[in-house]
Amino acid sequence: MTKNKNKKGFTMFQKKRKRKKQSTLLYVDATNKSYERAISEFKRKVKNSNMLKELREREFYEKPSAARRKQRKQRLIKIKSLRLDD
C-alpha cells in the first residue's frame, strides 16, 4: 500500500498546525554586578521584550472572532488618525 502523502488532495484534509514560538529565556549575568543593578537590568529586558503584554493578552481566553474584531477596530482607528494628519 502506498503512502497517502503521494495522493492528490491529501493535504486538504489534514489539520494545519501552528508553529509555536520558541521561548526566549531572559537572564542577567550578575557575577560582577550588584544585585540592584542586575534587577534593574532584568526589569528593562522584560519591558523591552513585551513579555508582560503577551502575558496580559493570554490571561483570559479570547475567541478568534473577538480577536479579529479587535484587530479590525484598531486598524480603523489607525487609518483615521493617518487621514487626520494629512
Phi and psi in degrees as GROMACS dihedral restraints (atoms count N, CA, C in turn):
[ dihedral_restraints ]
;  ai    aj    ak    al  type     phi  dphi    fc
    3     4     5     6     1   -82.7    20    10
    4     5     6     7     1   158.3    20    10
    6     7     8     9     1   -72.6    20    10
    7     8     9    10     1   149.6    20    10
    9    10    11    12     1   -70.5    20    10
   10    11    12    13     1   -16.6    20    10
   12    13    14    15     1   -64.9    20    10
   13    14    15    16     1   -25.8    20    10
   15    16    17    18     1   -80.1    20    10
   16    17    18    19     1   -15.5    20    10
   18    19    20    21     1   -78.9    20    10
   19    20    21    22     1   147.0    20    10
   21    22    23    24     1   -73.5    20    10
   22    23    24    25     1   135.4    20    10
   24    25    26    27     1    84.8    20    10
   25    26    27    28     1     3.5    20    10
   27    28    29    30     1   -65.5    20    10
   28    29    30    31     1   -37.6    20    10
   30    31    32    33     1   -68.0    20    10
   31    32    33    34     1   -18.2    20    10
   33    34    35    36     1   -64.9    20    10
   34    35    36    37     1   -31.5    20    10
   36    37    38    39     1   -94.1    20    10
   37    38    39    40     1    -5.7    20    10
   39    40    41    42     1   -83.5    20    10
   40    41    42    43     1   147.7    20    10
   42    43    44    45     1   -74.0    20    10
   43    44    45    46     1   139.9    20    10
   45    46    47    48     1   -83.9    20    10
   46    47    48    49     1   131.0    20    10
   48    49    50    51     1  -101.9    20    10
   49    50    51    52     1   131.9    20    10
   51    52    53    54     1   -82.6    20    10
   52    53    54    55     1   139.1    20    10
   54    55    56    57     1   -81.0    20    10
   55    56    57    58     1   133.4    20    10
   57    58    59    60     1   -79.8    20    10
   58    59    60    61     1   141.4    20    10
   60    61    62    63     1   -72.5    20    10
   61    62    63    64     1   140.0    20    10
   63    64    65    66     1   -72.8    20    10
   64    65    66    67     1   129.9    20    10
   66    67    68    69     1   -75.1    20    10
   67    68    69    70     1   131.2    20    10
   69    70    71    72     1   -97.6    20    10
   70    71    72    73     1   123.2    20    10
   72    73    74    75     1   -84.3    20    10
   73    74    75    76     1   122.9    20    10
   75    76    77    78     1   -88.8    20    10
   76    77    78    79     1   130.3    20    10
   78    79    80    81     1  -147.4    20    10
   79    80    81    82     1   159.6    20    10
   81    82    83    84     1  -131.3    20    10
   82    83    84    85     1   130.5    20    10
   84    85    86    87     1   -82.3    20    10
   85    86    87    88     1   112.5    20    10
   87    88    89    90     1  -112.3    20    10
   88    89    90    91     1    28.7    20    10
   90    91    92    93     1   -70.5    20    10
   91    92    93    94     1   -41.8    20    10
   93    94    95    96     1  -108.4    20    10
   94    95    96    97     1    16.6    20    10
   96    97    98    99     1  -120.9    20    10
   97    98    99   100     1   161.3    20    10
   99   100   101   102     1   -76.0    20    10
  100   101   102   103     1   157.7    20    10
  102   103   104   105     1   -69.3    20    10
  103   104   105   106     1   -29.4    20    10
  105   106   107   108     1   -63.9    20    10
  106   107   108   109     1   -42.2    20    10
  108   109   110   111     1   -67.1    20    10
  109   110   111   112     1   -38.7    20    10
  111   112   113   114     1   -64.9    20    10
  112   113   114   115     1   -40.9    20    10
  114   115   116   117     1   -65.2    20    10
  115   116   117   118     1   -43.8    20    10
  117   118   119   120     1   -65.8    20    10
  118   119   120   121     1   -35.9    20    10
  120   121   122   123     1   -66.4    20    10
  121   122   123   124     1   -40.4    20    10
  123   124   125   126     1   -64.4    20    10
  124   125   126   127     1   -42.5    20    10
  126   127   128   129     1   -60.9    20    10
  127   128   129   130     1   -40.4    20    10
  129   130   131   132     1   -64.3    20    10
  130   131   132   133     1   -41.2    20    10
  132   133   134   135     1   -64.8    20    10
  133   134   135   136     1   -41.5    20    10
  135   136   137   138     1   -63.7    20    10
  136   137   138   139     1   -43.0    20    10
  138   139   140   141     1   -64.6    20    10
  139   140   141   142     1   -42.6    20    10
  141   142   143   144     1   -74.6    20    10
  142   143   144   145     1   -20.9    20    10
  144   145   146   147     1   -87.2    20    10
  145   146   147   148     1    -4.2    20    10
  147   148   149   150     1    61.3    20    10
  148   149   150   151     1    26.4    20    10
  150   151   152   153     1   -68.0    20    10
  151   152   153   154     1   -40.4    20    10
  153   154   155   156     1   -65.8    20    10
  154   155   156   157     1   -36.9    20    10
  156   157   158   159     1   -62.0    20    10
  157   158   159   160     1   -44.3    20    10
  159   160   161   162     1   -65.2    20    10
  160   161   162   163     1   -39.6    20    10
  162   163   164   165     1   -64.6    20    10
  163   164   165   166     1   -39.6    20    10
  165   166   167   168     1   -65.1    20    10
  166   167   168   169     1   -38.1    20    10
  168   169   170   171     1   -67.3    20    10
  169   170   171   172     1   -33.9    20    10
  171   172   173   174     1   -88.2    20    10
  172   173   174   175     1    -0.4    20    10
  174   175   176   177     1   -61.7    20    10
  175   176   177   178     1   -40.7    20    10
  177   178   179   180     1  -125.7    20    10
  178   179   180   181     1   148.6    20    10
  180   181   182   183     1   -70.2    20    10
  181   182   183   184     1   136.4    20    10
  183   184   185   186     1  -121.9    20    10
  184   185   186   187     1   126.4    20    10
  186   187   188   189     1   -62.2    20    10
  187   188   189   190     1   146.6    20    10
  189   190   191   192     1   -56.7    20    10
  190   191   192   193     1   -37.3    20    10
  192   193   194   195     1   -66.6    20    10
  193   194   195   196     1   -37.6    20    10
  195   196   197   198     1   -68.5    20    10
  196   197   198   199     1   -36.1    20    10
  198   199   200   201     1   -66.1    20    10
  199   200   201   202     1   -42.6    20    10
  201   202   203   204     1   -63.4    20    10
  202   203   204   205     1   -41.0    20    10
  204   205   206   207     1   -61.5    20    10
  205   206   207   208     1   -42.6    20    10
  207   208   209   210     1   -64.3    20    10
  208   209   210   211     1   -43.9    20    10
  210   211   212   213     1   -63.8    20    10
  211   212   213   214     1   -41.1    20    10
  213   214   215   216     1   -62.8    20    10
  214   215   216   217     1   -42.6    20    10
  216   217   218   219     1   -63.5    20    10
  217   218   219   220     1   -42.7    20    10
  219   220   221   222     1   -64.8    20    10
  220   221   222   223     1   -38.3    20    10
  222   223   224   225     1   -63.1    20    10
  223   224   225   226     1   -43.5    20    10
  225   226   227   228     1   -64.5    20    10
  226   227   228   229     1   -39.2    20    10
  228   229   230   231     1   -63.2    20    10
  229   230   231   232     1   -41.5    20    10
  231   232   233   234     1   -65.2    20    10
  232   233   234   235     1   -41.7    20    10
  234   235   236   237     1   -63.7    20    10
  235   236   237   238     1   -42.9    20    10
  237   238   239   240     1   -61.8    20    10
  238   239   240   241     1   -41.7    20    10
  240   241   242   243     1   -67.4    20    10
  241   242   243   244     1   -34.4    20    10
  243   244   245   246     1   -69.6    20    10
  244   245   246   247     1   -35.6    20    10
  246   247   248   249     1   -67.8    20    10
  247   248   249   250     1   -36.8    20    10
  249   250   251   252     1   -67.2    20    10
  250   251   252   253     1   -29.5    20    10
  252   253   254   255     1   -70.6    20    10
  253   254   255   256     1   -27.5    20    10
